[in-house]
Amino acid sequence: MTDRTLTVEQLIHEDGPVLLTATGELDHHTAPQLTRTLADAPLSPGAPLVIDLSGLTYCDSTGITVLVTTYHRARAAGSSLKLAGLSDSLTRVFQIVGLDQVLSLYPTTEAALAAARH
């Protein structure tokens, strides 16, 4: 049996963006942890939310649902969501289901933060 762990860290940049870094497995067991952290993340116009997913080792449909829900929450707050560092396999899943046409995906956290500042 594998140890399903997820670590989520939050950093609020002085120039606006909120950065969350998720590391580990994002699945049915760990999604509530990310959901709680995201619920506490400040969302407001001019303060985009960037989630660094480069440290994810696994993401199932529950994790994807958390990300889509966060996208809708950010839009409702007049903010935006930018996802960074998706693995090739997760990017492929997003492409298959069309989420790459809805969500803003960036190859690196630096690219997502740069886009968030413009």
N, CA, C and O of each residue as an XYZ file, in Angstrom:
472
protein
N       0.836     -1.173      0.000
C       0.000      0.000      0.000
C       0.884      1.240      0.000
O       1.861      1.310      0.745
N       0.543      2.215     -0.831
C       1.336      3.428     -0.901
C       0.859      4.431      0.134
O      -0.295      4.421      0.562
N       1.780      5.293      0.518
C       1.458      6.359      1.459
C       0.986      7.562      0.650
O       1.779      8.225     -0.017
N      -0.300      7.831      0.716
C      -0.868      8.940     -0.050
C      -0.692     10.225      0.738
O      -1.405     10.477      1.709
N       0.256     11.026      0.313
C       0.479     12.293      0.996
C       0.453     13.436     -0.004
O       0.793     13.281     -1.177
N       0.043     14.575      0.498
C       0.035     15.795     -0.292
C       0.499     16.916      0.619
O       0.015     17.062      1.741
N       1.434     17.698      0.131
C       1.895     18.877      0.845
C       1.468     20.089      0.042
O       1.678     20.141     -1.170
N       0.871     21.066      0.709
C       0.440     22.290      0.038
C       1.027     23.472      0.791
O       0.840     23.606      2.000
N       1.733     24.322      0.070
C       2.311     25.533      0.658
C       1.735     26.740     -0.057
O       1.464     26.692     -1.257
N       1.547     27.831      0.690
C       0.982     29.055      0.114
C       1.945     30.211      0.331
O       2.531     30.355      1.403
N       2.101     31.034     -0.701
C       2.922     32.235     -0.634
C       2.157     33.359     -1.318
O       1.747     33.220     -2.470
N       1.963     34.461     -0.622
C       1.285     35.614     -1.205
C       2.355     36.621     -1.600
O       3.084     37.130     -0.748
N       2.447     36.908     -2.894
C       3.435     37.855     -3.395
C       2.945     39.280     -3.176
O       1.754     39.564     -3.306
N       3.867     40.168     -2.846
C       3.515     41.568     -2.610
C       2.904     42.220     -3.843
O       2.071     43.119     -3.727
N       3.313     41.770     -5.016
C       2.816     42.389     -6.252
C       1.542     41.733     -6.771
O       1.170     41.939     -7.926
N       0.872     40.950     -5.938
C      -0.448     40.470     -6.329
C      -0.695     38.986     -6.315
O      -1.573     38.532     -5.581
N       0.046     38.189     -7.102
C      -0.318     36.777     -7.223
C      -0.206     36.001     -5.909
O       0.652     36.276     -5.071
N      -1.088     35.040     -5.764
C      -1.016     34.075     -4.667
C      -0.489     32.781     -5.283
O      -1.035     32.299     -6.276
N       0.557     32.224     -4.705
C       1.162     31.000     -5.227
C       0.930     29.860     -4.251
O       1.280     29.951     -3.074
N       0.336     28.788     -4.751
C       0.209     27.547     -3.990
C       1.052     26.494     -4.685
O       1.037     26.385     -5.911
N       1.777     25.732     -3.910
C       2.589     24.645     -4.438
C       2.061     23.336     -3.867
O       2.002     23.156     -2.651
N       1.680     22.428     -4.754
C       1.161     21.121     -4.345
C       2.184     20.051     -4.713
O       2.632     19.970     -5.856
N       2.542     19.237     -3.734
C       3.539     18.194     -3.935
C       2.998     16.869     -3.411
O       2.476     16.802     -2.298
N       3.124     15.823     -4.211
C       2.675     14.494     -3.797
C       1.531     13.999     -4.649
O       1.460     14.292     -5.843
N       0.630     13.244     -4.030
C      -0.501     12.651     -4.738
C      -1.773     13.442     -4.464
O      -2.118     13.716     -3.314
N      -2.465     13.806     -5.546
C      -3.743     14.512     -5.437
C      -4.831     13.546     -5.890
O      -5.027     13.317     -7.083
N      -5.530     12.987     -4.911
C      -6.558     11.997     -5.215
C      -7.710     12.128     -4.224
O      -7.798     13.098     -3.470
N      -8.583     11.137     -4.243
C      -9.765     11.149     -3.379
C      -9.405     11.335     -1.900
O     -10.144     11.975     -1.151
N      -8.284     10.779     -1.495
C      -7.886     10.836     -0.088
C      -7.252     12.169      0.297
O      -7.401     12.618      1.434
N      -6.550     12.803     -0.634
C      -5.807     14.027     -0.306
C      -6.475     15.301     -0.812
O      -6.102     16.398     -0.394
N      -7.445     15.177     -1.696
C      -8.110     16.363     -2.263
C      -8.721     17.278     -1.202
O      -8.665     18.497     -1.364
N      -9.302     16.746     -0.123
C      -9.858     17.651      0.890
C      -8.821     18.607      1.485
O      -9.149     19.741      1.835
N      -7.584     18.154      1.596
C      -6.522     19.023      2.115
C      -6.305     20.209      1.175
O      -6.217     21.350      1.628
N      -6.219     19.946     -0.124
C      -6.050     21.030     -1.087
C      -7.286     21.913     -1.114
O      -7.171     23.135     -1.208
N      -8.450     21.320     -1.033
C      -9.695     22.087     -1.030
C      -9.724     23.066      0.139
O     -10.116     24.221     -0.032
N      -9.315     22.618      1.327
C      -9.284     23.504      2.501
C      -8.311     24.659      2.297
O      -8.628     25.806      2.611
N      -7.136     24.358      1.774
C      -6.142     25.407      1.547
C      -6.644     26.398      0.511
O      -6.478     27.607      0.675
N      -7.254     25.898     -0.547
C      -7.782     26.780     -1.587
C      -8.929     27.634     -1.068
O      -9.077     28.785     -1.478
N      -9.736     27.090     -0.179
C     -10.849     27.859      0.390
C     -10.337     29.041      1.200
O     -11.010     30.067      1.298
N      -9.147     28.902      1.783
C      -8.555     29.977      2.576
C      -7.716     30.941      1.743
O      -7.334     32.005      2.230
N      -7.425     30.582      0.500
C      -6.597     31.444     -0.351
C      -7.376     32.698     -0.729
O      -8.518     32.605     -1.178
N      -6.773     33.862     -0.554
C      -7.474     35.098     -0.906
C      -7.623     35.228     -2.419
O      -6.647     35.108     -3.159
N      -8.831     35.470     -2.864
C      -9.101     35.683     -4.282
C      -9.753     37.043     -4.434
O     -10.774     37.332     -3.811
N      -9.152     37.871     -5.268
C      -9.726     39.187     -5.524
C      -9.233     39.670     -6.877
O      -8.224     39.181     -7.386
N      -9.945     40.635     -7.463
C      -9.490     41.177     -8.743
C      -8.051     41.687     -8.618
O      -7.695     42.351     -7.644
N      -7.251     41.370     -9.602
C      -5.862     41.812     -9.599
C      -4.924     40.937     -8.785
O      -3.730     41.226     -8.706
N      -5.435     39.881     -8.184
C      -4.596     38.962     -7.410
C      -4.824     37.539     -7.911
O      -5.530     36.763     -7.267
N      -4.235     37.191     -9.050
C      -4.424     35.852     -9.609
C      -3.894     34.767     -8.676
O      -3.013     35.006     -7.851
N      -4.446     33.588     -8.827
C      -4.002     32.413     -8.089
C      -3.195     31.532     -9.035
O      -3.679     31.134    -10.094
N      -1.969     31.235     -8.644
C      -1.098     30.348     -9.409
C      -0.901     29.085     -8.578
O      -0.537     29.154     -7.404
N      -1.144     27.937     -9.195
C      -0.905     26.667     -8.507
C       0.206     25.928     -9.242
O       0.074     25.580    -10.415
N       1.302     25.697     -8.527
C       2.438     24.955     -9.061
C       2.177     23.467     -8.832
O       2.144     22.999     -7.694
N       1.993     22.741     -9.919
C       1.703     21.309     -9.853
C       2.900     20.460    -10.263
O       2.760     19.254    -10.466
N       4.071     21.074    -10.385
C       5.241     20.335    -10.867
C       5.664     19.217     -9.918
O       6.354     18.284    -10.330
N       5.261     19.302     -8.658
C       5.619     18.275     -7.693
C       4.589     17.175     -7.530
O       4.755     16.286     -6.695
N       3.512     17.227     -8.331
C       2.510     16.162     -8.236
C       3.054     14.882     -8.842
O       3.631     14.888     -9.929
N       2.865     13.801     -8.134
C       3.262     12.496     -8.667
C       2.065     11.728     -9.196
O       2.219     10.733     -9.905
N       0.850     12.202     -8.843
C      -0.375     11.539     -9.286
C      -1.527     12.516     -9.126
O      -1.556     13.303     -8.180
N      -2.477     12.464    -10.052
C      -3.687     13.281     -9.953
C      -4.830     12.510    -10.601
O      -4.764     12.163    -11.780
N      -5.882     12.243     -9.821
C      -7.031     11.538    -10.373
C      -8.163     12.524    -10.661
O      -7.976     13.736    -10.561
N      -9.323     12.003    -11.013
C     -10.448     12.861    -11.391
C     -10.920     13.742    -10.236
O     -11.436     14.836    -10.466
N     -10.752     13.283     -9.011
C     -11.119     14.111     -7.861
C     -10.236     15.347     -7.808
O     -10.720     16.449     -7.547
N      -8.959     15.171     -8.050
C      -8.031     16.299     -8.074
C      -8.357     17.270     -9.190
O      -8.310     18.485     -8.997
N      -8.685     16.739    -10.355
C      -9.057     17.599    -11.480
C     -10.318     18.382    -11.145
O     -10.430     19.556    -11.497
N     -11.263     17.747    -10.473
C     -12.488     18.439    -10.062
C     -12.170     19.594     -9.118
O     -12.772     20.662     -9.230
N     -11.241     19.399     -8.198
C     -10.837     20.479     -7.290
C     -10.285     21.656     -8.092
O     -10.594     22.809     -7.790
N      -9.482     21.380     -9.099
C      -8.894     22.448     -9.912
C      -9.959     23.181    -10.724
O      -9.922     24.407    -10.824
N     -10.897     22.450    -11.298
C     -11.974     23.087    -12.073
C     -12.860     23.931    -11.155
O     -13.251     25.039    -11.520
N     -13.174     23.418     -9.982
C     -13.971     24.177     -9.014
C     -13.248     25.457     -8.614
O     -13.873     26.507     -8.464
N     -11.942     25.370     -8.443
C     -11.146     26.549     -8.095
C     -11.157     27.562     -9.229
O     -11.210     28.766     -8.982
N     -11.106     27.094    -10.453
C     -11.201     27.987    -11.616
C     -12.504     28.785    -11.551
O     -12.493     30.003    -11.725
N     -13.615     28.110    -11.304
C     -14.914     28.790    -11.234
C     -14.970     29.761    -10.054
O     -15.519     30.856    -10.173
N     -14.413     29.365     -8.936
C     -14.381     30.242     -7.761
C     -13.548     31.498     -8.040
O     -13.938     32.602     -7.660
N     -12.412     31.328     -8.698
C     -11.555     32.470     -9.033
C     -12.274     33.424     -9.977
O     -12.241     34.639     -9.781
N     -12.918     32.882    -10.990
C     -13.651     33.738    -11.938
C     -14.773     34.495    -11.247
O     -14.993     35.672    -11.530
N     -15.480     33.834    -10.348
C     -16.576     34.488     -9.626
C     -16.064     35.632     -8.753
O     -16.792     36.587     -8.485
N     -14.810     35.533     -8.310
C     -14.212     36.575     -7.473
C     -13.536     37.659     -8.306
O     -12.966     38.599     -7.751
N     -13.595     37.537     -9.637
C     -12.933     38.503    -10.507
C     -11.436     38.273    -10.610
O     -10.692     39.154    -11.042
N     -11.004     37.103    -10.218
C      -9.597     36.735    -10.252
C      -9.376     35.757    -11.403
O     -10.251     35.573    -12.249
N      -8.221     35.143    -11.425
C      -7.946     34.126    -12.437
C      -7.114     33.016    -11.811
O      -6.499     33.196    -10.760
N      -7.108     31.871    -12.473
C      -6.342     30.713    -12.034
C      -5.348     30.362    -13.121
O      -5.697     30.282    -14.299
N      -4.105     30.153    -12.713
C      -3.061     29.747    -13.637
C      -2.392     28.502    -13.055
O      -1.946     28.501    -11.908
N      -2.332     27.452    -13.860
C      -1.732     26.191    -13.425
C      -0.360     26.048    -14.064
O      -0.198     26.272    -15.263
N       0.619     25.676    -13.262
C       1.994     25.601    -13.749
C       2.592     24.224    -13.515
O       2.262     23.533    -12.550
N       3.484     23.843    -14.429
C       4.300     22.662    -14.234
C       3.590     21.330    -14.286
O       4.016     20.378    -13.632
N       2.513     21.241    -15.051
C       1.810     19.963    -15.164
C       2.714     18.938    -15.836
O       3.465     19.266    -16.754
N       2.636     17.704    -15.374
C       3.383     16.628    -16.014
C       2.821     16.405    -17.414
O       1.717     16.851    -17.728
N       3.585     15.717    -18.246
C       3.113     15.412    -19.599
C       1.821     14.603    -19.564
O       0.915     14.840    -20.363
N       1.737     13.644    -18.635
C       0.535     12.804    -18.582
C      -0.683     13.599    -18.122
O      -1.780     13.386    -18.640
N      -0.520     14.507    -17.167
C      -1.650     15.320    -16.725
C      -2.045     16.325    -17.805
O      -3.231     16.587    -18.007
N      -1.065     16.884    -18.491
C      -1.364     17.784    -19.607
C      -2.168     17.045    -20.664
O      -3.123     17.591    -21.217
N      -1.788     15.812    -20.945
C      -2.501     15.002    -21.945
C      -3.952     14.766    -21.523
O      -4.852     14.852    -22.359
N      -4.191     14.475    -20.265
C      -5.564     14.296    -19.771
C      -6.347     15.590    -19.956
O      -7.490     15.561    -20.412
N      -5.747     16.720    -19.608
C      -6.414     18.011    -19.780
C      -6.758     18.243    -21.251
O      -7.826     18.772    -21.560
N      -5.862     17.851    -22.159
C      -6.121     18.002    -23.592
C      -7.262     17.095    -24.038
O      -8.129     17.523    -24.801
N      -7.274     15.872    -23.583
C      -8.307     14.915    -23.986
C      -9.691     15.400    -23.598
O     -10.635     15.271    -24.378
N      -9.823     15.961    -22.394
C     -11.139     16.407    -21.923
C     -11.419     17.875    -22.244
O     -12.476     18.397    -21.888
N     -10.479     18.541    -22.914
C     -10.695     19.918    -23.352
C     -10.407     20.985    -22.314
O     -10.693     22.159    -22.548
N      -9.852     20.611    -21.182
C      -9.568     21.609    -20.151
C      -8.421     22.536    -20.526
O      -8.309     23.634    -19.981
N      -7.566     22.105    -21.452
C      -6.494     22.993    -21.907
C      -7.050     24.192    -22.668
O      -6.345     25.183    -22.855
N      -8.306     24.114    -23.110
C      -8.961     25.222    -23.800
C      -9.654     26.165    -22.815
O     -10.050     27.269    -23.186
N      -9.798     25.734    -21.572
C     -10.507     26.514    -20.554
C      -9.539     27.078    -19.519
O      -9.597     28.262    -19.184
N      -8.663     26.235    -19.024
C      -7.727     26.628    -17.979
C      -6.446     27.181    -18.587
O      -6.054     26.797    -19.689
N      -5.802     28.081    -17.861
C      -4.526     28.648    -18.301
C      -3.401     27.766    -17.776
O      -3.177     27.677    -16.569
N      -2.694     27.113    -18.700
C      -1.619     26.191    -18.351
C      -0.280     26.784    -18.753
O      -0.144     27.341    -19.842
N       0.709     26.665    -17.874
C       2.041     27.206    -18.123
C       3.079     26.133    -17.827
O       2.894     25.327    -16.915
N       4.174     26.116    -18.592
C       5.178     25.070    -18.388
C       5.927     25.203    -17.062
O       6.376     24.207    -16.495
N       6.061     26.443    -16.569
C       6.802     26.673    -15.329
C       6.046     27.642    -14.424
O       5.173     28.386    -14.871
N       6.399     27.613    -13.164
C       5.821     28.561    -12.208
C       6.227     29.983    -12.571
O       5.424     30.909    -12.459
N       7.465     30.155    -13.001
C       7.948     31.483    -13.372
C       7.116     32.067    -14.512
O       6.771     33.248    -14.487
N       6.793     31.248    -15.505
C       5.976     31.718    -16.632
C       4.568     32.079    -16.167
O       4.003     33.074    -16.619
N       4.004     31.283    -15.271
C       2.657     31.569    -14.759
C       2.653     32.847    -13.931
O       1.732     33.656    -14.047
N       3.675     33.036    -13.096
C       3.754     34.260    -12.287
C       3.947     35.488    -13.165
O       3.366     36.541    -12.902
N       4.764     35.354    -14.211
C       4.963     36.478    -15.128
C       3.650     36.846    -15.805
O       3.331     38.028    -15.936
N       2.889     35.854    -16.234
C       1.590     36.114    -16.862
C       0.618     36.716    -15.853
O      -0.209     37.553    -16.214
N       0.709     36.304    -14.611
C      -0.191     36.815    -13.572
C       0.079     38.278    -13.262
O      -0.810     38.997    -12.805
N       1.296     38.715    -13.509
C       1.670     40.101    -13.200
C       1.318     41.059    -14.327
O       1.450     42.273    -14.168
N       0.874     40.539    -15.456
C       0.534     41.418    -16.596
C      -0.946     41.569    -16.744
O      -1.407     42.269    -17.645
